[in-house]
Amino acid sequence: MRKNQYKEAAEMGYRVIESGEKAKDTLLQIKGKTLLGWAYLEMGQTNNALAWHLRALRTTDDTLIHEKYGILFANLALNYGSLGKMDSGFYYIN
């Protein structure tokens, strides 16, 4: 995504979710929700971003899908970090 095109990214996220729902494609739905979370995080809407990232996580309980789309967890860590809740991995780094 080009710099500062976060609103366009959010719009794309909604389209991806809609496509995923129509196709009954769980991974595509997760990707759209993760994209929305990232876009809102970049726009400084941290709580809205977290809500979308959590929706993405809760789209399925299938751990195989979660393993295939690990970027969701990286985005969740960034999101919590923005809220002052550091990911436990940073405790080991520091």
N, C-alpha and C positions, 0 to 999 in steps of 0.2 A: 504494500500500500504506500502510495506516495505521501510525502510529508504533509501533515495537516489536512488530510482527506478523511478524517475520522467520521464525519457525518455520512459520507458516501459509503464508508466501510460498514457503518451501522445499518444503512439501508440494504446493503448487500447481505448482511447477516440475516435480516428478516426474510429476504428472498430465498436464501439458502435453507432456512428453517422450513419455509413453506414448501419448497421443492422436496425436502426430506420427508415431510409429513405426507405429501401426496404419494411419494414413492415408497412410503413405509420404510425409509432408510434411516436407521437409528444413528449411524455414524455421521451422516450428513446433517442430521438435526443437531448433534453434539457440536459439529464444526461451526454451524451457524450461530449457536448460542455462545460458543467460545469466542467467535469473532465479535459478537455484540459486546461481550464482557470486556474484551481487549479495547474496543473502540471507546466504550464509556470510561474505562480506566484512563486512557490517553486524554480524554476530554475532562478529566478531573472529577468525574462522577463516580467516586469510589464505591459508594453503597449500591448504586445501580449496577455497576460492574460486577460486584460480588454476587448480587442476586442472579445475574445472568450466568456467571461461572458455576454457581451452585445448581442452577437449573440444568446446565449442561451435564454436570456430574450426576444428577438425579434422573437423567433421561433413561438410564438403564442401570441394572445391577450387574450386567455382564462384564466381569473383570477382564475378559479377553479384549473387549472393545476399549476399555479404559487403558489397557496396556498398549494398544495400538495407537492411542491418541494421547500420549504423555504430555503434550504441550498444555493440555488443560490444567494439569497439576502445577506446571511452571507458572501459568497465569494466576492460578489460585494463590500461589506463594507470593507473587508480586502484589496481588490484591491485598492479602493480609498484611504484607509489609507496609503498604501505603496506609493501612489503618493502624500501624504501630504494633502489629502482632507479628513478630518475626518468625519465619519458618524455622523449625527445629534444626534443619540442616545448617543454618548459619551459626548455631551454637557450636557445632563441631568445627566449622571453618575458623571461627574467631577463637 
